[in-house]
Amino acid sequence: MITTEDKKYLQRCIELAKQALEEGDEPFGSVLVAENGEILAEDYNHVATGDHTQHPEFALAR
């Protein structure tokens, strides 16, 4: 079940996706959240550069 806290993070992903779209990229956003709820990192898609490995989840994993 999705919690209220989960929805907060999902909303942030949507905001990041909108930012990517506004910058001419595909609309994807990701957040990395610690167990205590702190957002450790966030990013959005950068594949429009031609490098299709520049998805936000890859950047956060690195």
PyMOL CGO cylinders between C-alpha atoms (Angstrom):
from pymol import cmd
from pymol.cgo import CYLINDER

trace = [
    CYLINDER, 0.00, 0.00, 0.00, 1.27, 3.49, -0.83, 0.3, 1, 1, 1, 1, 1, 1,
    CYLINDER, 1.27, 3.49, -0.83, 1.62, 5.69, 2.23, 0.3, 1, 1, 1, 1, 1, 1,
    CYLINDER, 1.62, 5.69, 2.23, 1.25, 9.45, 2.53, 0.3, 1, 1, 1, 1, 1, 1,
    CYLINDER, 1.25, 9.45, 2.53, 5.04, 9.62, 2.84, 0.3, 1, 1, 1, 1, 1, 1,
    CYLINDER, 5.04, 9.62, 2.84, 5.44, 7.60, -0.38, 0.3, 1, 1, 1, 1, 1, 1,
    CYLINDER, 5.44, 7.60, -0.38, 3.12, 10.02, -2.18, 0.3, 1, 1, 1, 1, 1, 1,
    CYLINDER, 3.12, 10.02, -2.18, 5.35, 12.92, -1.13, 0.3, 1, 1, 1, 1, 1, 1,
    CYLINDER, 5.35, 12.92, -1.13, 8.34, 11.28, -2.82, 0.3, 1, 1, 1, 1, 1, 1,
    CYLINDER, 8.34, 11.28, -2.82, 6.31, 10.32, -5.88, 0.3, 1, 1, 1, 1, 1, 1,
    CYLINDER, 6.31, 10.32, -5.88, 5.16, 13.94, -6.20, 0.3, 1, 1, 1, 1, 1, 1,
    CYLINDER, 5.16, 13.94, -6.20, 8.80, 15.05, -6.17, 0.3, 1, 1, 1, 1, 1, 1,
    CYLINDER, 8.80, 15.05, -6.17, 9.55, 12.54, -8.95, 0.3, 1, 1, 1, 1, 1, 1,
    CYLINDER, 9.55, 12.54, -8.95, 6.74, 14.08, -11.00, 0.3, 1, 1, 1, 1, 1, 1,
    CYLINDER, 6.74, 14.08, -11.00, 8.15, 17.58, -10.42, 0.3, 1, 1, 1, 1, 1, 1,
    CYLINDER, 8.15, 17.58, -10.42, 11.57, 16.38, -11.59, 0.3, 1, 1, 1, 1, 1, 1,
    CYLINDER, 11.57, 16.38, -11.59, 10.00, 14.72, -14.64, 0.3, 1, 1, 1, 1, 1, 1,
    CYLINDER, 10.00, 14.72, -14.64, 8.30, 18.00, -15.54, 0.3, 1, 1, 1, 1, 1, 1,
    CYLINDER, 8.30, 18.00, -15.54, 11.65, 19.77, -15.27, 0.3, 1, 1, 1, 1, 1, 1,
    CYLINDER, 11.65, 19.77, -15.27, 13.21, 17.24, -17.63, 0.3, 1, 1, 1, 1, 1, 1,
    CYLINDER, 13.21, 17.24, -17.63, 10.35, 17.75, -20.10, 0.3, 1, 1, 1, 1, 1, 1,
    CYLINDER, 10.35, 17.75, -20.10, 10.73, 21.54, -19.92, 0.3, 1, 1, 1, 1, 1, 1,
    CYLINDER, 10.73, 21.54, -19.92, 14.41, 21.10, -20.78, 0.3, 1, 1, 1, 1, 1, 1,
    CYLINDER, 14.41, 21.10, -20.78, 13.56, 19.00, -23.85, 0.3, 1, 1, 1, 1, 1, 1,
    CYLINDER, 13.56, 19.00, -23.85, 14.14, 15.58, -22.39, 0.3, 1, 1, 1, 1, 1, 1,
    CYLINDER, 14.14, 15.58, -22.39, 12.00, 12.56, -21.64, 0.3, 1, 1, 1, 1, 1, 1,
    CYLINDER, 12.00, 12.56, -21.64, 9.90, 13.01, -18.47, 0.3, 1, 1, 1, 1, 1, 1,
    CYLINDER, 9.90, 13.01, -18.47, 11.51, 10.82, -15.81, 0.3, 1, 1, 1, 1, 1, 1,
    CYLINDER, 11.51, 10.82, -15.81, 12.58, 11.76, -12.29, 0.3, 1, 1, 1, 1, 1, 1,
    CYLINDER, 12.58, 11.76, -12.29, 14.02, 9.77, -9.41, 0.3, 1, 1, 1, 1, 1, 1,
    CYLINDER, 14.02, 9.77, -9.41, 14.71, 10.31, -5.73, 0.3, 1, 1, 1, 1, 1, 1,
    CYLINDER, 14.71, 10.31, -5.73, 16.93, 8.28, -3.40, 0.3, 1, 1, 1, 1, 1, 1,
    CYLINDER, 16.93, 8.28, -3.40, 15.43, 8.23, 0.09, 0.3, 1, 1, 1, 1, 1, 1,
    CYLINDER, 15.43, 8.23, 0.09, 17.12, 7.12, 3.31, 0.3, 1, 1, 1, 1, 1, 1,
    CYLINDER, 17.12, 7.12, 3.31, 15.35, 4.88, 5.79, 0.3, 1, 1, 1, 1, 1, 1,
    CYLINDER, 15.35, 4.88, 5.79, 14.69, 7.91, 8.00, 0.3, 1, 1, 1, 1, 1, 1,
    CYLINDER, 14.69, 7.91, 8.00, 12.89, 9.68, 5.11, 0.3, 1, 1, 1, 1, 1, 1,
    CYLINDER, 12.89, 9.68, 5.11, 15.67, 12.09, 4.18, 0.3, 1, 1, 1, 1, 1, 1,
    CYLINDER, 15.67, 12.09, 4.18, 16.08, 12.63, 0.43, 0.3, 1, 1, 1, 1, 1, 1,
    CYLINDER, 16.08, 12.63, 0.43, 19.73, 11.82, -0.20, 0.3, 1, 1, 1, 1, 1, 1,
    CYLINDER, 19.73, 11.82, -0.20, 19.80, 12.60, -3.92, 0.3, 1, 1, 1, 1, 1, 1,
    CYLINDER, 19.80, 12.60, -3.92, 17.51, 13.39, -6.81, 0.3, 1, 1, 1, 1, 1, 1,
    CYLINDER, 17.51, 13.39, -6.81, 17.87, 13.72, -10.55, 0.3, 1, 1, 1, 1, 1, 1,
    CYLINDER, 17.87, 13.72, -10.55, 15.94, 13.71, -13.80, 0.3, 1, 1, 1, 1, 1, 1,
    CYLINDER, 15.94, 13.71, -13.80, 16.49, 12.35, -17.31, 0.3, 1, 1, 1, 1, 1, 1,
    CYLINDER, 16.49, 12.35, -17.31, 19.43, 13.59, -19.38, 0.3, 1, 1, 1, 1, 1, 1,
    CYLINDER, 19.43, 13.59, -19.38, 19.18, 11.23, -22.36, 0.3, 1, 1, 1, 1, 1, 1,
    CYLINDER, 19.18, 11.23, -22.36, 18.58, 14.06, -24.84, 0.3, 1, 1, 1, 1, 1, 1,
    CYLINDER, 18.58, 14.06, -24.84, 22.36, 14.49, -24.87, 0.3, 1, 1, 1, 1, 1, 1,
    CYLINDER, 22.36, 14.49, -24.87, 22.50, 11.26, -26.90, 0.3, 1, 1, 1, 1, 1, 1,
    CYLINDER, 22.50, 11.26, -26.90, 23.80, 9.14, -24.02, 0.3, 1, 1, 1, 1, 1, 1,
    CYLINDER, 23.80, 9.14, -24.02, 20.96, 6.75, -23.27, 0.3, 1, 1, 1, 1, 1, 1,
    CYLINDER, 20.96, 6.75, -23.27, 22.57, 5.69, -19.98, 0.3, 1, 1, 1, 1, 1, 1,
    CYLINDER, 22.57, 5.69, -19.98, 21.79, 9.11, -18.48, 0.3, 1, 1, 1, 1, 1, 1,
    CYLINDER, 21.79, 9.11, -18.48, 18.60, 7.98, -16.79, 0.3, 1, 1, 1, 1, 1, 1,
    CYLINDER, 18.60, 7.98, -16.79, 18.19, 9.40, -13.28, 0.3, 1, 1, 1, 1, 1, 1,
    CYLINDER, 18.19, 9.40, -13.28, 18.17, 6.01, -11.58, 0.3, 1, 1, 1, 1, 1, 1,
    CYLINDER, 18.17, 6.01, -11.58, 21.59, 5.22, -13.08, 0.3, 1, 1, 1, 1, 1, 1,
    CYLINDER, 21.59, 5.22, -13.08, 22.99, 8.56, -11.93, 0.3, 1, 1, 1, 1, 1, 1,
    CYLINDER, 22.99, 8.56, -11.93, 21.71, 7.99, -8.39, 0.3, 1, 1, 1, 1, 1, 1,
    CYLINDER, 21.71, 7.99, -8.39, 23.18, 4.48, -8.33, 0.3, 1, 1, 1, 1, 1, 1,
    CYLINDER, 23.18, 4.48, -8.33, 26.58, 5.83, -9.34, 0.3, 1, 1, 1, 1, 1, 1,
]
cmd.load_cgo(trace, "trace")
